[in-house]
Structure formats: C-alpha cells, structure tokens
Amino acid sequence: MKARRILTAAVAMPAAVFGPLLACGGNSSPKSPDAHITVYKDAPNNQQMDAPGQPVCTATASYATPTFGSPQAVDYPATGSGSAMSPHELDYSASLNTDASPDIFVLQLYAGYGAFGSGDIRPGTYQITGADAAYSTCGICPFIVTDLHMTGSGAQAITDFYAATGGTVTLTTVAGSNFSGSVSNLAFAHVAIGSSGPSDTPVGDCNSAITSGTLSAAIVSGSAAFVGAPHGPVLFHRYF
C-alpha cells in the first residue's frame, strides 16, 4: 500500500510538553517533512467560558459566506514508489477572518484516496461522505484550524482542529497556473489531535459551518521552498 501523508504536528500539552510527530494510519514512521512547517497545538489562549459548564468553542458557529483572505494553493507531485510512495497532493488554504490570530480554512486533496478512488486529483463535484468524512482516509479533506499564531520558539501554532462532516466541494481547475472551485453547506465538528493524528470521531462539543464560498488561488509548486506565504511555508503537509 502506498505511503499516506498525514498532518505534521506536535501536541502542546498544558505543561507545554511537546509530544511526538503525528501519524495516522499506514506506516507509523514519519518521513522528514522537508521544508514544511511543523504546526503545534496549544491550549486555548485567553479564552472565556460561554457559560458555566459550557465548552469553549474557538471556531465561529457559522462563517456563512466568507471572503477567503490570502488564498494559496500548493501542488506536490507524487514521489517514490511502492510502499514508500507519497501520492500527488494539492493544498488550498485561506483565512476566514481578520483576527490577529486568524482561523484558517484548508482543503487538502490526495490522489488515490476518497472520492478520487485509484485515480488522480480531478475536477468534479464531490460530497463529503464515507471515506472523505474521516481525516485518516479522505481524498477530499476540508477542515478549519483556529487561532493561527506564532509561539515563542518561532513555530506556528493552532488552538483547535475542526474536520468536515458533510457538504459539497466542487473542483473546477486543479492543474496549470490556477486552482479554482467552490464549497457549499460544509459542516465541521471539533476533533481532538492525539498522538496518532486528528481523530475521526468528533469530540461532541463544538461545531462550525461554511454556507458557501468561492476558491481561487495561483498554484505554486511544492518543490519550491515557498517561504513567506501568509499561512507559513506550507501550513499543513501529511507524511508517513
């Protein structure tokens, strides 16, 4: 089975003890993430309880039809072969608000997974269901990360991860100089990030949604360093 890429992250526990790199499914030995950024998960910063006994939900309940800010799309060709193969990947990301620590929408696309079956990333309209509704198996993988910020060590950090549980993604152009598409009625649920990666089971406390949105960004080759991008060299990249 070809190697599956996974979100590269280290978990910041309340005592600021960082855990191992995350790997979810497949080969448990992570590859070096090249020049891609390592994303840390912090405990919530200056968050207040909504009400006594209620959870702190760091994502907005609905982003409605956001203006996706600072969009970027990065294309990674397939590499390796056999069990060491990393599939063709295309990552789109954009900010959902203008906060000092913004929430970020990410759409990761993986050839050979989810609705792409055994084929390459291709245009089409896809429902987030079945394999695509679980982060460990998705080929079409929308998610939201909240409160992107820098740590004292200079690494980028997030507070929470919200995985897509339903909705529609339309891919219009996925090759050449420009990535384009749209999303509608995307539903997201807060999931925990543990030692084996983002969980496929919602925590059951917080949800979010994007009613509709238009995706568009120039495609940049992932073989380049891609330094200075608004969401880091590459905000998320999955390996193992």
N, C-alpha and C positions, 0 to 999 in steps of 0.2 A: 504494500500500500504506500502511496506517495506521502512524503512528509507533509504534515499540516502546520501551517503557520498559526501563531497564537499571539494574543496581546502580550507585549513585553512590558512587565511592570514589576515593581517591588511593593510590598504592602507595608505601610507605616502603621504599626500598632500604637495604641495610646501612649506607651512609654517610648515611642519613637525608635523602636527596634525594627529594623527593616528585614523582611522575610526574603525568601529566595525568588528567583525569576519565576513567573507563572508559566505553566504549560498545561494544556488542556487536551486530553485525548492523544492517541498516536504515540510516537516516540517521546519519552519523557526527558530526553537530554536536549536542552535548548542549544541552538546554534548561536554564535556570536551575532548580535543584531547590527552588524556593520556600523554605519554612522548614524543609525536611527536612535531617536531619543528614548531613554528609559523613563517611564511615567510612574510616579509614586502616588499612592493613595493615602491621603491624610485623614485624620479625624476632622469632623466639621469645625470650622473656624468661626468664632463669634456668632454661632447660630443660637436662636432662641426657640424654645418650645412653642408650638402654635397654641396649645392649651395644655393644662395639666394632664399628663398621661397620654398625650398625642405625640406621634412621631415628628421628627424634624424632616421635612421634605425639601431637599435642596434644589429640585427641578420645579419649574413653574407647572401648575396643573395642566395648562394648555398654552402652547406658544402660538396657537391659531395659525395664521399665515405669516411666518416670519420673513424679514428681509435678511437673507443669509449674508453675513458680513465676512469679508476677506476670504472668499472661497478659494480652495486649492484642490487640485487633482494630481495624484502621483501614480504613475504606471510602473509596475515591476514585472519584467518578463520572467517566464519560468526559468528556473535554474536547476542544475543537477539532473539525476536520472534515478530510476528505480525507487527504492525506499528513501533515498536521500533527495528526491525531487521536491522543490518548492514550486507550487503552481503559479501561474500567471495571476497577478493581483492588481487591482485598481482601487485606490483610496481617494474618496472625496471628503473634505471637511470644511466647515464654515461655522462662524459664531452665530449664536441665537439671540444675543443681547449685547449691549454695550457696557456691561459692568466692568469694573476694574479686573475682576476675576470672572471672565465670561463663561457661559455654558456653551458647549460645542456639539454640533450635530456631525456625526460621522457616518458615512456609508462605505463599507468595505465590500468589495466584490472579489470572489475567488473562483477561478475556473475549476470545473470538475466537482463542484460542491452544490448542494441545494438544488434550486430550480435549473441550474446550468447542466445538471446531470453529469455526463462524462465529457461535455463539450466546453468550449472556451466562453469567456465573457462575451455576451452578445446583446444587441438591442431587443426590447420586448417589454411587455407589461407583466409584472410578477406580483403575486400575492405573498405576503409574509405569513406562511403557514408551514406545517410539517417541519422538515429539516431547517428551513430558513427562520423558524421561530425559536431556534435554540442556538446560542452563540457557538457552541462546540461543533456544530455540524453545518452551519449556514454557509451558503454561497453568496447570498444577498443579505448583507448584515447591517441594518441601520441601528444606530444607538446614540444615546446622549451621554455626555460626561459633564459634570457640573463643576463650576468654580475652578477653572484652569488658572493656575498661578505658579509662581516660582518659589522654590524652597530656599533656605539659607545656603544650601550646598550648590545652588545653581541649576538643579534639575527641575523639570516641570512636574506639577502635582495636580491631582484632581481630588474632589471630595467623594462623589458617588457616580455609579455606573447604572444607566437605565437601558435595558435591552428591549428591542422591538418585540411585541407580542402579536401584532396584526397590522393590516393596512396594505397599501399598494405602492410599489415602486415601478416607475416607467423609465426605462433607459432608452434614450433617443440616439445619442452618439457616444461610443465608448472607445474610439480609436482616432488616430490622426492628431490634430492640434487642439481639439476642444472636446471636453466631456459635457454632455447635457442630458437632462431628463427632468423628472418631476416626482413628487410624492403626494399621497393623499391618504387621509384618515389613518395616519400612523399612530399606534398606541404603544406606550412604553411602560415597563414596570421596573422598579428598583430591584437590582440583583446584587448580591454580595460578591466581592472579589476575595477568593481564598487562595490557598497555596497551589490549587490546581487551575486557577483562572476564574473568570466570571462564571457564576453559577447559571445553570439552565432553569433553575426554579426561582421565581420571584420571592422576595422577602415577604411580601404581602402587606407592606405598609404604605408605599408611595407610588403614584402613577403619574404619567405625563402624556402629552399628545401633541401632534402637529397635524392641523387640519389639511393644509395643502402648502405646497412650496415648489418653486422652480429652481432646478440645479443647473449651474453653468460655471465652468472654470477651464482655463487653459491647462492642457495636460503637460506635466513635467516628467521627465524620465527619472525613475527611481534609482538609476545607476549613478546619477549625479549626487553631490553632497547635499544639495537643496538646503543650504544654510540661510537663515534669515527669514524663513517663512513665518507667517503670523501665528501658526499653531505649533511651531517647533520645526526642526529639520524634517521630521515626519512624525506626526502626533502619535500614531499607533502603527505597529507593524507586528505581524504574528509569525512566529517561528517555532519549529522544533524538529 
